[in-house]
Amino acid sequence: MVDATFNFPRGFLWGSATSSHQVEGNISGNNWALWEQEPGRILEGQRAGLANDWWGGRWKEDFDRAAESGQNAHRLSLEWSRIQPTPDRWDEGVLDVYREMLRGLDERGMTPMVTLHHFTDPLWVEEAGGWDNPQVVEWFGAYAAKVGEALKGYVNLWCTINEPNVVVSLAYLLGVHPPGRQDVGQGFRVMANQVLAHATAYRAIHAVQPEARVGPVINYRSLVPRRPWWPLDRTATWMQRRLYNDFFVDALQTGKLNYLYKQISAPEVKGTMDFLGINYYTRQEIYFDFGSAATAFTNQRFHPEAELSPNGFIANVPEGFFEALKWGYRKGVPLIVTENGVEDAEDTLRPRYLAQHIHQLWRAVNFNYRIKGYFHWTLVDNFEWDRGWTQRFGLWALDEETQMRTRRRSADFYAAICQQNALTSAQVREYAPEVFDRLFPV
């Protein structure tokens, strides 16, 4: 019987990731709270509501769960609309709450990673044109300077914008996130403003905290042509890779916004990346589609034989995770896996998804890729944006009506990985035996 241990470096960060709107509850001042009121925007008409009741203090018990299971880090986001409810007012009481949360992580021996923007905007920003308004660059910079000064004693790892490529894709091209646009030109303007806002926030944080580590978080999609022999499918895949995966990070490296058909110089953004956060979930096949003008005539699907999550939202393709890490390695900065996980209420797919993806993570670490940590999405089930409560990503299950948390088996599996700083054959044999032979071949 094979016995083996895949060890990770000393000091490796093991944690889970959350975002403010999805866990805090009772948020009324942002664009998502307004979006949820519109019929048809959220599956089954659901709303975030109380969410996970973190604003009511239940972050304490959730941080306890994370710490007791061996997690030594946690990634959370700040709610801009709470901190700056109007253009001319900062809420110091809200900043006190975030200080308490960050102290709570420190008291539990956990390293905090803080995200400034995770999908939500204050209503006053939305009403002024949101990310299509060039002034958002200045507004976001002022927000970063404020929270950087307020929280610099508690956090050293800062993410500026979570998944700017997802924001553009879902909010400005497909129209399923607020503000619900389907305008390629507007999407391109938003892409530029996001890059400029990131660079402005980067410099604002470094001005008050020179030792800080600041970076973006990119949702990396493993994209392959549906028909590799068909030139239009190959071209569609290349376009998606360039605009979705590469645009933001390449701009920070080169100081140029590359829109394929034109290039805009932005030297002020060059070099504003201390690390790169990578979110990876799945691989998709890309094909040319005359009916998809909003996405540059490209469409996507999963491979017909792919193992899918219960709602068909994620295909379990761990090789795509290694591809994502290899892509990140080539960017020349340290990497942090800021999100990785799968929706699975019954917790049947998640154990093998976790085993296979952590194995790919170990492979990348042993290729000397500079990977500093891994954050699982997510700690406890939460409100999943336009999909509401229909998807369950948590290591702990949540009954959103009673706020009862229930430990899933995957929480025990992840705890073993965190506590041992390793993926072992004994763990896989116990929690994901169906993939044992793939990970530990004779």
C-alpha positions in Angstrom: 0.0 0.0 0.0 1.4 3.4 -1.0 2.2 5.9 1.7 3.4 9.3 0.8 3.4 12.9 2.0 3.3 16.0 -0.2 4.8 18.7 2.1 4.4 22.4 1.7 7.0 25.1 2.7 7.2 26.3 6.3 5.1 29.4 6.8 2.7 28.6 4.0 -0.6 30.4 4.4 -3.7 28.1 4.7 -7.0 29.9 5.0 -10.4 30.5 3.5 -11.9 33.6 1.8 -15.0 35.6 2.3 -16.5 38.9 1.1 -18.4 41.6 2.9 -21.7 41.5 1.1 -21.9 37.8 1.2 -21.4 37.4 4.9 -21.9 40.6 6.8 -25.7 41.0 6.4 -28.1 43.9 6.5 -26.3 46.0 3.9 -28.5 48.6 2.3 -26.2 51.2 0.8 -24.6 49.4 -2.1 -25.5 48.6 -5.7 -26.1 44.9 -4.9 -28.6 45.6 -2.2 -30.6 47.7 -4.8 -30.1 45.0 -7.5 -31.6 42.4 -5.3 -34.9 44.3 -5.0 -35.4 44.1 -8.8 -37.6 41.2 -9.9 -35.7 38.5 -11.9 -32.2 39.6 -10.9 -31.5 36.8 -8.4 -32.4 33.1 -8.7 -35.6 32.3 -6.9 -36.0 35.9 -5.9 -33.6 35.5 -3.0 -31.8 38.2 -1.1 -28.7 38.4 1.0 -30.6 39.6 4.0 -28.9 38.7 7.2 -26.3 36.7 5.2 -24.0 35.1 7.8 -24.7 37.8 10.4 -21.1 38.9 10.7 -22.1 42.4 11.3 -24.1 41.1 14.3 -20.9 39.5 15.6 -21.0 35.9 14.4 -17.6 36.4 12.7 -16.2 35.5 16.1 -17.5 32.0 16.0 -16.6 31.5 12.4 -13.0 32.7 13.0 -12.9 30.2 15.9 -14.0 27.5 13.5 -11.2 28.4 11.1 -8.5 28.7 13.7 -9.5 25.5 15.5 -9.3 23.6 12.2 -5.7 24.7 11.6 -6.2 27.7 9.3 -3.5 30.3 9.9 -4.9 33.0 7.6 -8.1 34.5 6.4 -9.1 36.7 3.5 -11.9 39.1 4.0 -13.2 42.2 2.2 -14.2 45.7 3.4 -17.6 47.1 2.5 -16.9 50.5 0.9 -20.5 51.6 1.2 -20.4 51.2 5.0 -17.1 53.0 5.3 -18.0 55.9 3.0 -21.8 56.0 2.8 -21.8 59.4 1.1 -19.0 61.2 -0.9 -18.3 63.6 2.0 -18.6 61.2 5.0 -16.5 58.5 6.5 -18.0 56.3 9.2 -15.3 55.8 11.9 -17.5 53.4 13.8 -17.5 51.0 10.9 -13.7 51.2 10.7 -13.7 50.3 14.4 -15.7 47.1 13.6 -13.1 46.1 11.0 -10.3 46.8 13.4 -12.0 44.5 15.9 -12.3 41.8 13.2 -8.6 42.1 12.3 -7.6 42.1 16.0 -9.7 38.9 16.3 -7.7 37.3 13.6 -4.5 38.3 15.2 -5.6 36.9 18.6 -6.3 33.6 16.9 -2.9 33.5 15.3 -4.2 34.1 11.8 -2.7 36.4 9.1 -5.3 38.7 7.6 -5.6 39.5 3.9 -7.9 42.4 3.1 -9.7 43.1 -0.2 -10.7 46.7 -0.9 -13.3 45.9 -3.5 -15.2 42.7 -3.9 -18.0 43.4 -6.5 -20.0 46.0 -4.5 -20.0 49.8 -4.9 -21.6 52.5 -2.7 -24.9 53.7 -4.2 -23.5 57.2 -4.6 -20.7 55.7 -6.9 -23.3 53.7 -8.9 -25.5 56.8 -9.3 -22.6 58.8 -10.6 -21.9 56.3 -13.4 -19.9 53.6 -11.4 -16.8 52.3 -13.0 -17.6 54.0 -16.3 -17.0 57.4 -14.7 -13.3 58.3 -14.8 -13.7 60.0 -11.4 -13.9 56.5 -9.8 -10.1 56.4 -10.0 -9.9 59.3 -7.6 -12.7 58.1 -5.4 -11.2 54.6 -5.1 -7.8 56.1 -4.3 -9.2 58.2 -1.5 -11.0 55.2 -0.1 -7.7 53.2 -0.2 -5.8 56.0 1.5 -8.5 56.2 4.3 -8.6 52.5 5.1 -4.9 52.1 4.6 -4.2 54.7 7.3 -6.9 53.3 9.6 -6.0 49.6 9.4 -2.2 49.7 8.7 -1.5 48.4 12.2 -3.4 45.3 11.6 -2.8 44.1 8.0 0.1 43.8 5.6 -1.5 42.0 2.7 -3.9 44.0 0.6 -5.9 43.0 -2.5 -7.2 46.0 -4.5 -9.9 44.8 -6.8 -11.3 41.3 -6.7 -11.8 39.8 -10.2 -11.9 43.0 -12.3 -12.3 40.7 -15.3 -15.5 39.2 -13.8 -16.9 42.6 -13.1 -16.5 43.6 -16.7 -17.8 40.3 -18.1 -20.9 39.9 -16.0 -21.8 43.6 -15.3 -20.9 45.3 -18.6 -21.0 42.6 -21.3 -23.5 40.0 -20.2 -25.5 42.3 -17.9 -26.3 39.8 -15.1 -24.6 41.8 -12.4 -25.3 45.5 -11.7 -25.5 47.9 -13.5 -26.7 45.3 -16.0 -25.1 46.7 -19.2 -24.4 44.9 -22.5 -22.0 47.4 -24.1 -18.5 46.3 -25.3 -17.3 49.9 -25.5 -18.4 50.6 -22.0 -16.8 47.4 -20.9 -13.5 48.6 -22.4 -13.7 51.9 -20.6 -14.4 50.1 -17.3 -11.3 47.9 -17.9 -9.1 51.0 -18.2 -10.6 52.7 -15.1 -10.1 49.5 -13.1 -6.4 49.4 -14.0 -5.9 53.1 -13.2 -7.9 52.7 -9.9 -5.8 49.8 -8.8 -2.5 51.7 -9.4 -3.9 54.7 -7.5 -4.9 52.5 -4.6 -1.5 50.7 -4.7 0.3 54.0 -4.3 -2.1 55.3 -1.7 -1.5 52.2 0.6 2.2 52.3 0.1 2.3 56.0 1.0 0.9 55.2 4.5 2.4 51.7 4.8 5.6 51.3 2.8 6.1 47.7 3.9 2.7 46.6 2.7 2.3 44.0 0.0 -0.4 45.0 -2.5 -1.8 43.1 -5.5 -4.8 42.5 -7.7 -6.9 39.3 -7.8 -7.6 37.8 -11.2 -10.1 35.1 -11.9 -8.1 32.8 -14.2 -10.2 30.6 -16.5 -8.5 27.7 -18.2 -9.6 28.2 -21.8 -9.2 25.7 -24.6 -10.6 25.7 -28.2 -13.6 23.4 -28.5 -12.3 22.3 -31.9 -8.6 22.8 -32.0 -8.5 22.2 -35.7 -10.9 25.1 -36.4 -9.2 28.5 -36.9 -12.2 30.5 -35.7 -12.3 28.5 -32.4 -8.6 29.0 -31.9 -8.9 32.7 -32.6 -11.9 33.1 -30.2 -9.9 31.3 -27.5 -6.9 33.6 -28.0 -9.1 36.7 -27.8 -10.7 35.4 -24.5 -7.4 34.6 -23.0 -5.9 38.0 -23.9 -8.9 40.1 -22.8 -10.1 38.0 -19.8 -7.0 36.5 -18.3 -4.1 38.7 -19.5 -5.3 42.3 -19.9 -5.2 43.5 -16.3 -1.9 41.9 -15.3 -0.1 42.7 -18.5 -1.1 46.4 -18.1 0.6 46.4 -14.7 3.7 44.9 -16.1 4.0 46.8 -19.3 2.2 50.1 -18.6 0.1 49.5 -21.7 -3.6 48.8 -22.1 -3.8 46.2 -24.9 -7.3 46.0 -26.5 -6.1 43.8 -29.4 -7.2 46.3 -31.9 -5.4 49.2 -30.2 -2.9 49.9 -27.5 -3.1 52.8 -24.9 -0.1 53.9 -23.0 -0.5 54.1 -19.2 3.0 54.3 -17.8 1.7 55.3 -14.3 0.4 51.8 -13.7 3.6 49.9 -14.5 5.1 48.1 -11.5 2.1 48.4 -9.2 2.0 44.7 -8.3 3.8 43.2 -5.3 2.0 39.8 -5.7 -0.6 38.3 -7.9 -3.8 36.8 -6.4 -5.2 33.9 -8.5 -8.8 32.6 -8.3 -9.3 29.4 -10.1 -12.4 27.2 -10.3 -12.7 25.5 -13.7 -11.8 25.0 -17.4 -14.1 25.9 -20.3 -14.1 25.2 -24.0 -14.3 28.3 -26.3 -15.9 28.4 -29.7 -16.8 31.0 -32.3 -20.5 32.0 -32.2 -22.1 34.5 -34.6 -24.9 35.0 -32.1 -22.7 36.3 -29.3 -21.8 39.8 -30.3 -21.7 41.0 -26.7 -18.7 38.7 -26.0 -16.9 39.3 -29.3 -18.6 36.4 -31.0 -17.2 33.8 -28.6 -19.1 31.4 -26.5 -18.2 28.7 -24.0 -19.2 25.3 -22.7 -17.7 22.5 -20.5 -16.3 19.4 -22.1 -19.2 16.9 -22.5 -17.3 14.3 -20.4 -16.3 16.7 -17.6 -17.3 15.9 -14.0 -19.7 18.8 -13.1 -20.7 20.3 -9.8 -24.4 19.7 -8.7 -25.7 22.8 -10.4 -23.5 22.4 -13.5 -21.6 25.5 -12.6 -18.1 24.1 -12.2 -16.2 21.4 -14.1 -13.7 19.5 -12.0 -10.5 20.0 -14.1 -7.5 20.1 -11.7 -5.0 20.3 -14.6 -6.4 23.7 -15.3 -5.3 24.8 -11.8 -1.7 23.9 -12.6 -2.1 25.8 -15.8 -3.3 28.9 -13.8 -0.3 28.7 -11.5 2.1 28.3 -14.4 0.6 31.4 -16.0 1.0 33.3 -12.8 4.6 32.1 -12.4 5.4 33.7 -15.7 4.3 37.1 -14.4 7.4 37.2 -12.2 5.9 38.1 -8.8 4.9 35.9 -5.8 1.6 34.2 -6.1 -1.3 33.6 -3.6 -4.2 31.4 -4.4 -6.9 33.7 -3.2 -9.9 31.5 -4.1 -10.4 27.9 -5.1 -13.4 25.7 -4.4 -16.6 24.1 -5.7 -20.4 24.4 -5.0 -21.6 21.1 -3.5 -24.3 21.0 -0.9 -24.1 17.3 -0.3 -20.3 17.4 0.0 -19.7 14.5 -2.3 -17.6 16.2 -5.1 -15.8 18.6 -2.8 -13.4 16.1 -1.1 -12.0 14.9 -4.4 -12.0 18.3 -5.9 -10.0 19.5 -2.9 -7.6 16.6 -3.0 -6.9 16.9 -6.7 -6.4 20.7 -6.6 -4.2 20.7 -3.6 -2.1 18.0 -5.4 -1.7 20.4 -8.3 -0.8 23.2 -5.9 1.9 20.9 -4.5 3.2 20.2 -8.0 3.6 23.9 -8.7 5.3 24.5 -5.3 7.8 21.8 -6.2 8.5 23.4 -9.5 9.7 26.3 -7.4 6.8 28.6 -8.3 6.7 31.3 -5.6 3.4 30.4 -4.1 2.8 31.8 -0.6 -0.6 30.6 0.3 -4.0 29.1 -0.5 -7.4 30.4 0.5 -10.4 28.0 0.0 -13.7 29.4 -1.1 -15.3 29.5 1.3 -15.5 29.1 5.1 -19.3 28.9 5.5 -22.1 28.8 2.9 -22.9 32.3 1.8 -25.0 34.4 -0.6 -23.6 33.7 -4.1 -24.5 36.9 -6.0 -27.0 36.4 -8.8 -27.3 32.7 -7.8 -28.5 33.6 -4.3 -28.5 30.7 -1.9 -28.8 28.0 -4.5 -25.0 27.3 -4.4 -23.2 26.0 -1.4 -19.4 26.5 -1.3 -18.8 26.3 2.4 -16.7 24.0 4.4 -19.5 24.5 6.9 -23.1 24.4 5.8 -25.4 27.3 6.8 -29.1 27.4 7.5 -29.7 31.0 6.6 -33.0 31.1 8.5 -31.6 29.8 11.8 -28.0 30.8 11.3 -27.0 27.3 12.4 -23.6 26.1 11.1 -23.0 22.4 10.4 -19.5 21.0 9.8 -19.1 19.2 6.5 -16.7 16.3 6.1 -14.6 18.5 3.8 -13.9 20.8 6.8 -12.2 17.9 8.5 -10.2 17.1 5.3 -9.1 20.6 4.9 -8.3 20.8 8.6 -5.9 17.8 8.3 -4.2 19.5 5.4 -3.8 22.8 7.2 -2.6 21.2 10.5 0.0 19.0 8.8 1.0 21.5 6.2 0.8 18.7 3.8 -1.5 16.5 1.6 -0.9 12.8 2.6 -1.9 9.5 1.3 -3.7 8.7 4.6 -5.9 11.8 4.2 -6.8 11.0 0.7 -7.5 7.4 1.6 -9.9 8.5 4.3 -11.6 11.5 2.6 -11.3 11.0 -1.2 -10.5 7.3 -1.8 -12.0 7.4 -5.3 -9.0 9.5 -6.6 -6.3 7.8 -4.5 -4.8 5.8 -7.3 -4.6 8.9 -9.5 -2.7 10.9 -6.9 -0.6 8.0 -5.5 0.0 5.5 -8.4 1.8 2.3 -7.7 
